[in-house]
Amino acid sequence: MTRYRLSLEAEKDLNTIRLYLTRNGGVRVARYVLREIRRSMRLLAERPEIGHRRADLTEAPVKFWSVFSYLIIYDPASAPMSVVRVLHGRRDVEHALQEFSPDTESRT
């Protein structure tokens, strides 16, 4: 299995998503969405070139991948691949990424 790391912010994002979905959609919905997000993270770790850049949102060397209404934002050049944030598409992504630092990685 190809590995990836979650930044501290990405870990917080996933916890926030889990809490929100559990409250508003139930445990089954939360599990389903988070399972698909993690499946996509594994895919991105294996094939980091498949995401796309968003120069309109950030100059950081990150790529984006959509899962339902969420954006996985990751650094394709890091080894193992680093997930920087996981944000809902309606969030102010540009503002959230202003705090991006490649050194804020946490776990695999």
Contacts in CASP RR format, 6 or more apart in sequence:
PFRMAT RR
TARGET T0000
AUTHOR 0000-0000-0000
METHOD contacts of the structure
MODEL  1
MTRYRLSLEAEKDLNTIRLYLTRNGGVRVARYVLREIRRSMRLLAERPEI
GHRRADLTEAPVKFWSVFSYLIIYDPASAPMSVVRVLHGRRDVEHALQEF
SPDTESRT
1 42 0 8 1.000
2 42 0 8 1.000
2 45 0 8 1.000
2 46 0 8 1.000
2 80 0 8 1.000
2 81 0 8 1.000
3 45 0 8 1.000
3 80 0 8 1.000
3 81 0 8 1.000
3 108 0 8 1.000
4 41 0 8 1.000
4 42 0 8 1.000
4 44 0 8 1.000
4 45 0 8 1.000
4 74 0 8 1.000
4 80 0 8 1.000
4 81 0 8 1.000
4 82 0 8 1.000
4 83 0 8 1.000
4 108 0 8 1.000
5 78 0 8 1.000
5 80 0 8 1.000
5 81 0 8 1.000
5 82 0 8 1.000
5 83 0 8 1.000
5 105 0 8 1.000
5 106 0 8 1.000
5 107 0 8 1.000
5 108 0 8 1.000
6 14 0 8 1.000
6 82 0 8 1.000
6 83 0 8 1.000
6 105 0 8 1.000
6 106 0 8 1.000
6 107 0 8 1.000
6 108 0 8 1.000
7 82 0 8 1.000
7 83 0 8 1.000
7 84 0 8 1.000
7 85 0 8 1.000
7 104 0 8 1.000
7 105 0 8 1.000
7 106 0 8 1.000
8 104 0 8 1.000
8 105 0 8 1.000
8 106 0 8 1.000
9 84 0 8 1.000
9 85 0 8 1.000
9 99 0 8 1.000
9 104 0 8 1.000
10 83 0 8 1.000
10 84 0 8 1.000
10 85 0 8 1.000
10 86 0 8 1.000
10 106 0 8 1.000
11 106 0 8 1.000
11 107 0 8 1.000
13 85 0 8 1.000
13 86 0 8 1.000
13 87 0 8 1.000
14 34 0 8 1.000
14 37 0 8 1.000
14 86 0 8 1.000
17 30 0 8 1.000
17 33 0 8 1.000
17 34 0 8 1.000
17 37 0 8 1.000
17 70 0 8 1.000
17 86 0 8 1.000
17 88 0 8 1.000
18 30 0 8 1.000
18 34 0 8 1.000
21 29 0 8 1.000
21 30 0 8 1.000
21 33 0 8 1.000
21 34 0 8 1.000
22 29 0 8 1.000
22 30 0 8 1.000
33 67 0 8 1.000
33 68 0 8 1.000
33 70 0 8 1.000
36 67 0 8 1.000
36 68 0 8 1.000
37 67 0 8 1.000
37 70 0 8 1.000
37 72 0 8 1.000
37 86 0 8 1.000
40 65 0 8 1.000
40 67 0 8 1.000
40 72 0 8 1.000
41 72 0 8 1.000
41 74 0 8 1.000
41 83 0 8 1.000
43 50 0 8 1.000
44 50 0 8 1.000
44 51 0 8 1.000
44 65 0 8 1.000
44 72 0 8 1.000
44 74 0 8 1.000
44 76 0 8 1.000
44 81 0 8 1.000
44 83 0 8 1.000
45 80 0 8 1.000
45 81 0 8 1.000
48 63 0 8 1.000
48 74 0 8 1.000
48 76 0 8 1.000
48 77 0 8 1.000
48 81 0 8 1.000
49 76 0 8 1.000
50 65 0 8 1.000
51 63 0 8 1.000
51 64 0 8 1.000
51 65 0 8 1.000
51 76 0 8 1.000
52 63 0 8 1.000
52 64 0 8 1.000
52 65 0 8 1.000
53 62 0 8 1.000
53 63 0 8 1.000
53 64 0 8 1.000
54 64 0 8 1.000
54 93 0 8 1.000
56 94 0 8 1.000
57 93 0 8 1.000
57 94 0 8 1.000
57 97 0 8 1.000
58 94 0 8 1.000
58 97 0 8 1.000
58 98 0 8 1.000
58 100 0 8 1.000
60 75 0 8 1.000
60 84 0 8 1.000
60 97 0 8 1.000
60 100 0 8 1.000
61 75 0 8 1.000
61 76 0 8 1.000
61 77 0 8 1.000
62 73 0 8 1.000
62 74 0 8 1.000
62 75 0 8 1.000
62 76 0 8 1.000
62 84 0 8 1.000
62 97 0 8 1.000
62 100 0 8 1.000
63 73 0 8 1.000
63 74 0 8 1.000
63 75 0 8 1.000
63 76 0 8 1.000
64 71 0 8 1.000
64 72 0 8 1.000
64 73 0 8 1.000
65 71 0 8 1.000
65 72 0 8 1.000
65 74 0 8 1.000
66 72 0 8 1.000
69 88 0 8 1.000
69 89 0 8 1.000
69 90 0 8 1.000
70 86 0 8 1.000
70 87 0 8 1.000
70 88 0 8 1.000
70 89 0 8 1.000
71 85 0 8 1.000
71 86 0 8 1.000
71 87 0 8 1.000
71 88 0 8 1.000
71 89 0 8 1.000
71 93 0 8 1.000
72 83 0 8 1.000
72 86 0 8 1.000
73 83 0 8 1.000
73 84 0 8 1.000
73 85 0 8 1.000
73 86 0 8 1.000
73 87 0 8 1.000
73 93 0 8 1.000
73 97 0 8 1.000
74 81 0 8 1.000
74 82 0 8 1.000
74 83 0 8 1.000
74 84 0 8 1.000
75 81 0 8 1.000
75 82 0 8 1.000
75 84 0 8 1.000
75 102 0 8 1.000
78 102 0 8 1.000
78 105 0 8 1.000
80 108 0 8 1.000
82 102 0 8 1.000
82 105 0 8 1.000
84 97 0 8 1.000
84 100 0 8 1.000
85 96 0 8 1.000
85 97 0 8 1.000
85 100 0 8 1.000
87 93 0 8 1.000
87 96 0 8 1.000
END
